[in-house]
Amino acid sequence: MNRTPIVYSDHYLDHHTGPHPETEGRLVAIIEHLDAQGLLVNRPLLTPTNAPREAILRVHDAAYVDALERFCAAGGGWLEPSTVVSAASFDVALLAAGGAIRAVDAVLTGEAARAFALVRPPGHHATVETGMGFCLFNNVAVAAQYARDRYGLERVAIIDWDVHHGNGTNDIFYNDPHVLFISTHQHPLYPGSGLARERGVGVGEGYSLNIPLPPRSGDADYLRVFDNLIGPLVLSYQPELLFISAGFDAAQDDPLAEMLVSDEGFRQMAERAVAWADTCCEGRIVALLEGGYDLAALARGVAVTLRVLDGE
C-alpha cells in the first residue's frame, strides 16, 4: 500500500496566537497522534515552500496582502475580532498556501494519487479583501486557482465539511463555473452565511451548493446530504481534481460548535469523496486542514481521513 503523502513544516508552529482556539497545539496534537498510531511510518513527507506572491494575488487583493505584511512586520496583534497574528504570521501564511500548492503539484504530476496538507493558519474564511475567522490567506482557493493556471484544469471541485461556512472560498468562486464549491455547515453559526439559496451568480450560478444543517446534526444527517445532494452533483460535474477543506470541528466534542459527527462519520464522508474521485478524476484528491478545536477529536479525525486516503 502506498501511503498518502502529507505536507507539513515545523514552521507552521511559528504562527503564535496566544490564548486562542487556533494554536500551534493543534498541529502538535495531530502529529503526535499520527506517530502513536504508526501512521507516519513509511509515509512521504513533502516540504512546502512559500507560495509565490503572484499565486496569492490571483485570489486576494494586493492592498490586503501588503497591509497584512506591514501589520505582521510591526509585531502583529488582532487583525479583526476573531483573528490574531504575530510577527511571523505573514510568512507562515505564505507557507500554508505554499503547502496547498505543494500538494497540488504532487497529485497533478503523478508523484502521488492523493495528498493531505497539514497546514495552518487555516484558510476558508479569508475573502478577497481580508482575513477573518482565524484565516489569513485562503489556502484552498489559492490551490484551486493554481491548479487551473498551472495545469490548465477546466473543472475543479471543493467539498468543505468544516462546521463553519467557507464564506471566503464561496465568495472567491461565486461567479466562476470552473470551480464547484460545496459546503456543509452548522447554521446558525459563525460567520452566518451559506444559506441554501446562495447558489452562485452570473455564469457561476448553480456552481455553489450550500447545505446549512441545524445544531446537533450527526453522522446520519451528514451522510444523507452526501448521498442525496453532494454525490450526484460531483458526479454530474466531473471534476478533474477534488479538494477537501477538511475541518474537524463538526466533531461531537468540539467547543466551538454543536454538531455530533463521530470518527466513523468522518471516515464515511472521506470514503464517499474517494469513491467520487475514483470515478471522476483518477482518484486525485488534495485535502487541506481547516478547523477543529478539540485536540483529541481533531487528531482522530485527521487519522481516520488519512487512512481512507491511503486506501484502508
N, C-alpha and C positions, 0 to 999 in steps of 0.2 A: 504493500500500500504506500503510495506517495503522499506524504503529509503536506498539507496546505501551508505555504509559507506565511509567516507573519512579518509585518513591517513594524519595527519598534526601534526606539532610541532612548537611552537614559536621559538625553537632553529634554525629553518631554516632561521630566520631573522639575525642570528649571522654571516652569510657569508657576510661580508661587502665588497662592491665593489666600493664605492665612486661614482664619476660621470660616470656611465657606464650603458648601456641599461638593463643589467640583475641585478636588485637591489631587495632589500627586499620589496620595494614598490609594486612589482608585486603580492606577496602573500597577502600583506595587502589589496590591491585593490580587490582581489578575495574574501577574507573572508568578507570584508565589504559589497560587493555586494550580496554575498550569504545570509548574515544576513538580509540585507534590503529587499531581495526578499522572506524572510521566509523559505529559503532553508536549514537553519541549525536546524530548529525546529524538534525534534524527529529524528534527523539524527545521527547514531552512529559515534563517533569519535574514531578512532583507533590510539593509541600512538605508534610511532616507537621506535625501539632501534637501536643502531649502527649495521650495517652489520658486521658479523664476518670476520676477515681478510681472512680466507680460502675461503669465498664466493667471495670476491673481487679478490683473486688470481686465481680463476677459469677463469677469463676473462682478467685480467691485469697482466703485468709483475711485479715481485717482485721489480725489480730495480726502476721502475717508482713509485710504491706505496711508497717505502722507501724514494725516492728523494722528492716526494710531501710532505710527512710528515716532512722531515727536512726543506724544503723550508717554509712551513707554521709555523713551530716552531720557525724559525728565524725571523718571522714577516711578511712573505709573500711579495707580490709585483706582478709584471707582470710575469706570468708563461710562456706566449708566447704572441704575439702581440695583441690577442683579449681577453685574459683570465687573470683576476686579482684575487688574493686570499689574504685573511687576516690571522691573527694568528689562528683564529678558523676554518678556511675553511676546513682543513683536517677532523676534527671531524664532521662538518656539512655534508661534502660529504659522510662520512660513514653513517650518519643518513639518508641522502637521499636514498642511496642504501638500507639501512635497512627499510626505508618506503616502497620501492618497494617490498621487501621480505615480510613485514607485510601484504601487500595487497594480495600477492600470498597465504600466509598461510590462510588468511580469506576466500578466494574463494575456495581453494582446500581442506579445512577441512569442508566445508559446513556452515561456520559461515555466509557467505553472498554469493549471486549468482554473484555479481559484486562488484568491489571496485575501487575508484579513489584516487590515491596517489598524493596529492598536495605538491610536494617536490621541493626543489632547493638546490644546483645548478642543472640545467638540465644535461642530460647525453649523448644524442645520437651522439655527435661528438667525444666523448672520445674513443680513439683507445686502442689497447692492450698496446701500449708503451707510450702514452702521453695523457694529457688533451689538449683540444683545443676548440675554438668556444664557450666559456663560460662554458664548461663542464669539470668536473674533473674525476668522475667515471661514467661508462656507466650503469645507473640505470636499464634500461630495459634489457640490456644484462645480468647483474648480476642476475636479477629476473628470466629471462628465463632459464638461466643455473641452477639456484637454483631449479626452478620448475622441471627440468629434474632430477637433482641429488637427491633431497629430496623426490619427489613423483613419480619418475620413468616414467615421461611422455615421449612418443616417438615422438610426433608431437606438436610443438608449433608454432603459427603464430604471427607475429608482423606487424601491419599496422602503418606506420609512416606518419601522414599527416601534420607534421611540414613543413613550407615553405622551409626549408633548407634540403638538403640531409642528411640522418642519416648515414654518412660515417663510423662512428665508429662501429655502430651496423652491418652495411653491411659487413665491413671487418672482424669483430669478427666471424661471422657465414658464411662467404663466401664459406667455404669448408665443410658445415655441412647440411646434408639433414634433420636433426631433427628440424631445425628452418627455417621456411619460412619467409623471410623478404621482405616486400613490402613498397616502399617509393614513395609518390607523392611529387614533389618539383619544385620550380621555377628554370629554367635554361635559361641563365647563372645566377648564384648567388653563394655566398659562400656555400660550400668550392670548388665548381667546379666539383665535382664527381657526380656519379649517372646517367651515360648515359644508354640508353636503352639496349645497348649491354652488359652491366655488369650484367650477369645472374648467376654468381657463377662459381666455378672451381671444378674439380675432382668430388667426389661423391656429392658435393653441387651444381653442375651445374643444373640450372633450378629452384633452390630454392631461388633465389633472383630475384625480379621484381622491376626494377627501371623505374619510369614514369616521365621523365622530362617534364615540362609544360612551355610554353612561358609566359613572363610577361603579366599581365592583364588578366590572366585566371580567370574565375569566377565560380559561382555555377554550371552552365550547363556543363562546361568543367570538373570539378571535378566529378560530378555525372555521367557523361558519362564514365569516366575511372573506377569509382567504379562499375558501372553496367556491363560494357563490358569486363574489364580486371581483376579487383581485385576480384569481387564476384565469377566468375567462378573458379578462381584459388584457393581461400579459400575453396570453397565447394568441389572442387576436392581433395584438400589436407586433409580435415577432421581433423583440429587441435583439440587437447584435451583441449587447453586453448588459448584464443585470447588476445593478448596485443594490446593496442593502445598507441603509442607515440604521445600524444595529445598536439601538438603545435598549437597555435592560431595566428601565425604571417603571415598566408595567408589571414588574415582579410584585408578588403579593406582600413582600416585606419592605418595599421602597418607601422612604419617609416623605417623598415629595409628591406622591400620587396615591390613588385609591383603587388600583386595579388588583387583580387576583391571578395573574398569569404565573404558572408554575414552571419549573425547569423543563418538564415534559412538554408544556405548551410551547416554549421557545424551540425545543427540539423539533416539534412537528411543524412549526412555522418555517424553520430552516429547511426541513425536508421538502416541503412544498416548493420553496424557492429553488432548491437544487433541481427538483424534477422539472420545473418550468424551464430553467436554464438549459437542462439537458435536451429538452425538446426544441428550444428556440435558438440557442446560441452556443452550441457545442459545449455546454456546461460552464461557460465563462461567467464568473461572479467575482465582484470586488465588494467585500464587506468592510465597513468603516465603523469604528466605535463612536457612538454618540453618548447618551446619558446612562444613568444607573448609579444610585447613590446609597444603597445598602451594599456594603462592600462584599459580603459573602454571596448575596444573590447575584450581584454583578459578575463576580468571578465565576460562579457556577454557570450563569447564562452564556458567558463567552466560551466556557469549556464545552458545553453541550453543542453550541453552534459550530465550534471548530471541529468537533468530532463528526458532525454531519457533513461539513465541507470536505473533511478527509474521506468521506465515503463509508464511515462506520454505520 
